[in-house]
Amino acid sequence: MRRSLVVDSESQVLLSENNIKSELSYAFLHAVAARAGLACHATDRHSDGAGVDAVLRARERFEPDSIFTDFTVEVQLKATSAPPAVQEGRYSFWLRRDAYDKLRTTEAAAPRWPSHAP
């Protein structure tokens, strides 16, 4: 259900439409992480400038042959109210090249993962 933010001259809305989408992205990630038993925390504006919005922390053996059992994953959140594009059974979304390059770097110790909240 798509809903527009309606503001009249007497309303005082604390969050813009983009801020609402951002907060819902964080909430979605926290819910998924909690269900998986992962720690999840939002980063600050300094990390955001590096393309990292949240960090997931795992301390578990997910498979019997897992090599890593104590690790973090850096997440960049993307929010939109547009319906997601599905290509070959996968969700597709647009990402600026510089943001993509930050995510795919091989120089970061923690893997980076883009997350798109539905």
ROKOL-177206 format. One record per residue (C-alpha): residue in three letters; x, y, z. Coordinates in steps of 0.25 Angstrom, whole numbers, padded with zeros to 4 digits, always signed. Layout:
ALAXYZ/...
***
This chain:
MET+0000+0000+0000/ARG+0006+0013-0004/ARG+0003+0025+0004/SER+0007+0040+0002/LEU+0011+0048+0014/VAL+0000+0059+0015/VAL+0004+0072+0023/ASP-0005+0084+0025/SER-0001+0097+0030/GLU-0004+0093+0044/SER+0004+0079+0044/GLN+0017+0077+0050/VAL+0023+0065+0044/LEU+0037+0061+0050/LEU+0041+0052+0039/SER+0042+0054+0024/GLU+0037+0044+0014/ASN+0051+0040+0012/ASN+0054+0039+0027/ILE+0042+0030+0029/LYS+0047+0021+0018/SER+0061+0020+0024/GLU+0055+0017+0038/LEU+0047+0006+0032/SER+0059+0000+0025/TYR+0067+0000+0039/ALA+0054-0007+0045/PHE+0054-0017+0034/LEU+0068-0021+0035/HIS+0067-0021+0051/ALA+0055-0031+0050/VAL+0062-0040+0040/ALA+0075-0040+0048/ALA+0068-0043+0061/ARG+0061-0055+0054/ALA+0074-0060+0050/GLY+0080-0058+0064/LEU+0090-0047+0059/ALA+0094-0034+0066/CYS+0091-0022+0058/HIS+0094-0008+0060/ALA+0093+0005+0052/THR+0105+0013+0049/ASP+0108+0028+0051/ARG+0109+0038+0040/HIS+0124+0036+0038/SER+0122+0021+0034/ASP+0110+0025+0026/GLY+0120+0034+0018/ALA+0128+0021+0015/GLY+0115+0014+0010/VAL+0112+0006+0023/ASP+0099+0008+0029/ALA+0098-0003+0039/VAL+0107-0015+0044/LEU+0103-0029+0046/ARG+0111-0038+0056/ALA+0110-0053+0056/ARG+0117-0063+0065/GLU+0111-0076+0061/ARG+0115-0088+0052/PHE+0104-0087+0041/GLU+0109-0100+0034/PRO+0117-0112+0039/ASP+0128-0108+0030/SER+0128-0093+0032/ILE+0142-0086+0033/PHE+0137-0073+0039/THR+0129-0074+0052/ASP+0131-0060+0058/PHE+0130-0049+0048/THR+0123-0036+0044/VAL+0117-0031+0031/GLU+0115-0017+0027/VAL+0102-0013+0021/GLN+0098-0002+0012/LEU+0082+0001+0013/LYS+0074+0005+0001/ALA+0060+0009+0002/THR+0049+0012-0008/SER+0034+0013-0009/ALA+0035+0008-0024/PRO+0031-0007-0026/PRO+0044-0015-0028/ALA+0048-0020-0041/VAL+0050-0035-0042/GLN+0060-0040-0052/GLU+0062-0055-0053/GLY+0056-0058-0040/ARG+0064-0047-0033/TYR+0061-0033-0028/SER+0068-0022-0036/PHE+0071-0008-0032/TRP+0079+0004-0037/LEU+0092+0007-0030/ARG+0101+0019-0033/ARG+0115+0014-0038/ASP+0123+0020-0027/ALA+0114+0014-0016/TYR+0115+0000-0023/ASP+0130+0002-0024/LYS+0130+0004-0008/LEU+0122-0009-0006/ARG+0131-0018-0015/THR+0144-0013-0010/THR+0154-0025-0007/GLU+0162-0016+0002/ALA+0151-0016+0014/ALA+0153-0027+0025/ALA+0138-0028+0027/PRO+0130-0032+0015/ARG+0120-0022+0010/TRP+0105-0025+0006/PRO+0095-0016+0000/SER+0081-0018+0006/HIS+0068-0013+0000/ALA+0056-0013+0009/PRO+0043-0017+0002/
***
